[in-house]
Amino acid sequence: MKNSVMRTFLIIFLPAALSLLIALAFLYQKNSDNAEMQLQRLLTDQWVMIKDTGLPESHTEESHTALRNITNETNLRISVISQEGRMLVDSAIVNPDIAENHSSREEVRSAILGVPKIAVRKSRSTGEYMIYYAKALPSGNILRLAYPATFYNNRHVMNIGIFVILMGIVAAFAGFIAMRRARELVGFERAIRGEEFIPFSDPIMDKALLLVRRAEHQAIEADRSRELLQDKLNFLLSNMMIMTNLSANADYINYKTDLVGNISHELKTPLALVQGASETILKDPSMPKETMERFLNTIHRNSIRMSELISDMLELHRLENTANTPNATADVQEIVAELKDLYGHELIFEVKTDTVRMEAAHLLSILSNLVSNAQKYSTGKRVEVLIDSAVIAVSDEGPVIAKSDRSRIFERFYSVSDSRNRSHSGSGLGLAIVKHIVMLYHGHISVTKNDMGGNTFKIEY
């Protein structure tokens, strides 16, 4: 039993742990990159604001106090450096004459040459990672800002903590499955011997036990030898163990595919943007109103994106688990009116029937997804919609989808070339939802090039 438990545990735990480690590393790197970009934009805005406040460019007690007040409010270190690299005034140094020459610093060297520069490195004085931004003032001197890059300092501890917690959850789940399978195997063997009967949670186990008892009864009735009965029981027991392993492996494959493939792949970017923007606001609550509104818009926009993704995933799951074809008809004119309200009156409709053999919600979902795709990715403004009793078609003005992509665009999260969709983003499930609705009505969907130089999505059902 111990060997069976350990083998089942390792089969579940090792692939799950490896997949989780890869997903966590990718998400963490993406989050750090986005946080750094947000901080760079903040430093650029702060540089302009500080320059416009009448920045002192020589050291006096008053100039040092003024810069120190700004540092206390913004957590920025402010330095004015000459073209020769000499420190003129600094919010963190009372006497700048004792500071070393800064002409070798990469951001200062670049700013002296007339090119604004952002650099990230560990500070020699504080030991913390700092992000620096330097740019030349109209006088020729260099104004440099520095801000603590806290996500560099804390990311290792946070990463290890999250990994340990998630590994604990995966280990507990794997241990639970392994122990349950082992108990069921032991119970199966006892039931065969007639010692006791324990109901199984797995219907495969119950069916296997039923087959075993039926074989035993037949063997007794036919007065067969004990050796023949034992051979049959051993054969069925071996097959039952194979079915149990296949069931566990299938459950694991589905779990890994859905969790890592769908959630990690599509939620990582909006989640990183929301976290990066919120962390920046928390670090600097006194930032300018315009800057804060930009970060809040980033949070709001990506929250909507995550909500749409989850809704589409639930809808796709519902469609995949619907087996019966609905027996309903939809009023075409009502659907057309709703589409015009949603997408404007620029759509060109060709309606050849009053009703369609389909649920209204399904017809609206098909057309809204196809029209939305056409408006997002087409370079033209013309979108034509054809509705007939057995044919639905939506046409745009391109660019044309490559033949190599046409057979795959209805897969979950598949994206065509960057030139077609780099300025738009969606859940990546719209066309997959369309395909599953069409399959529900035993139809077929295809994509071809049209006379307008674009694409025609045609549904026949």
JONOR-V602696 format. One record per run of one state. SS is the DSSP state (@ for helix, = for strand, . for the rest). FROM is the first residue (numbers start at 0). TO is the last residue. If there is no record, write none. Layout:
# JONOR-V602696
ss-><SS:SS>
from-><FROM:FROM>
to-><TO:TO>
This chain:
# JONOR-V602696
ss-><.:@:.:@:.:=:.:=:.:=:.:@:.:@:.:=:.:=:.:=:.:@:.:@:.:@:.:@:.:=:@:.:=:.:=:.:@:.:=:.:=:.:@:.:@:.:@:.:=:.:=:.>
from-><0:1:51:60:74:76:81:86:90:92:93:95:98:105:112:116:122:128:136:141:148:149:193:202:221:225:283:288:320:329:331:343:347:351:354:356:359:377:383:387:390:395:402:406:417:421:429:440:443:449:454:460>
to-><0:50:59:73:75:80:85:89:91:92:94:97:104:111:115:121:127:135:140:147:148:192:201:220:224:282:287:319:328:330:342:346:350:353:355:358:376:382:386:389:394:401:405:416:420:428:439:442:448:453:459:460>
